[in-house]
């Protein structure tokens, strides 16, 4: 939910919610991989990544590329990459 502060007109007090601070930006880790097989892959990946705060999973069939965005920094990105690397059809996992 986004709360925006209304403009202050002459003599009109601001709403109490107007003082709410903006949400804190959390770091994002982006994983990319080459893929050679897609049947059932997204289901397997969803199960593997269940404990993480996954924001995006996209699969480009034209480039044979899988892209996953995980929010936060309270996890080991190398471990997540190793998990993805074990999925049949996923090759060359990188993260940044």
C-alpha distance (Angstrom), angle and dihedral (degrees) to the residues before:
residue distance angle dihedral
X1 . . .
X2 3.79 . .
X3 3.80 120.3 .
X4 3.77 117.1 -161.9
X5 3.76 123.2 -166.5
X6 3.82 114.2 -120.6
X7 3.76 118.3 -129.3
X8 3.78 114.4 -96.2
X9 3.79 110.9 -113.9
X10 3.80 120.5 -163.4
X11 3.80 108.0 -67.5
X12 3.83 95.4 -7.0
X13 3.83 113.5 122.6
X14 3.80 119.7 -137.7
X15 3.80 119.0 -104.8
X16 3.86 113.1 -100.8
X17 3.82 90.8 -116.2
X18 3.79 90.2 58.1
X19 3.80 89.2 81.6
X20 3.83 93.2 61.2
X21 3.79 110.7 121.2
X22 3.79 122.8 -123.5
X23 3.81 115.9 -94.8
X24 3.79 115.9 -87.6
X25 3.79 114.8 -103.2
X26 3.81 111.0 -122.2
X27 3.79 123.6 -160.1
X28 3.80 118.6 -101.1
X29 3.81 126.5 -146.9
X30 3.79 116.7 -155.0
X31 3.81 118.8 -155.3
X32 3.82 120.3 -165.0
X33 3.79 129.5 -177.4
X34 3.77 141.1 170.1
X35 3.79 112.8 -114.4
X36 3.79 131.5 -156.8
X37 3.82 101.3 175.9
X38 3.79 128.6 37.6
X39 3.81 108.6 174.5
X40 3.80 107.5 115.7
X41 3.81 91.8 -12.1
X42 3.80 97.4 120.3
X43 3.80 91.2 52.1
X44 3.82 91.4 51.8
X45 3.81 91.3 47.3
X46 3.81 92.6 48.0
X47 3.81 89.9 54.8
X48 3.82 92.2 48.5
X49 3.80 93.7 48.6
X50 3.81 96.7 43.0
X51 3.86 94.7 112.5
X52 3.84 92.8 52.5
X53 3.81 130.9 79.9
X54 3.83 96.0 -110.2
X55 3.81 112.3 -174.3
X56 3.82 101.4 173.9
X57 3.78 137.7 17.3
X58 3.79 114.2 -179.8
X59 3.76 131.5 170.4
X60 3.79 121.4 -162.8
X61 3.79 108.6 -160.4
X62 3.80 91.5 -172.5
X63 3.83 93.5 59.9
X64 3.84 94.8 25.9
X65 3.79 88.3 -126.6
X66 3.79 131.1 145.1
X67 3.84 118.4 -157.0
X68 3.81 123.9 -170.3
X69 3.82 125.9 179.3
X70 3.81 117.4 -159.4
X71 3.81 119.7 -171.5
X72 3.78 123.6 -139.3
X73 3.77 135.6 27.2
X74 3.81 103.4 -114.5
X75 3.81 94.4 104.5
X76 3.81 139.8 69.2
X77 3.82 106.6 -102.4
X78 3.81 90.8 -164.4
X79 3.79 90.1 57.5
X80 3.80 91.9 49.9
X81 3.82 90.0 49.3
X82 3.82 89.9 50.4
X83 3.82 90.0 51.4
X84 3.80 91.2 51.0
X85 3.80 91.0 46.9
X86 3.83 89.5 60.5
X87 3.82 93.1 59.6
X88 3.81 110.6 104.5
X89 3.80 108.4 -110.8
X90 3.83 96.3 23.5
X91 3.81 115.7 111.2
X92 3.81 136.1 176.6
X93 3.81 102.0 9.1
X94 3.82 115.0 -161.9
X95 3.80 132.4 174.1
X96 3.79 138.3 -163.4
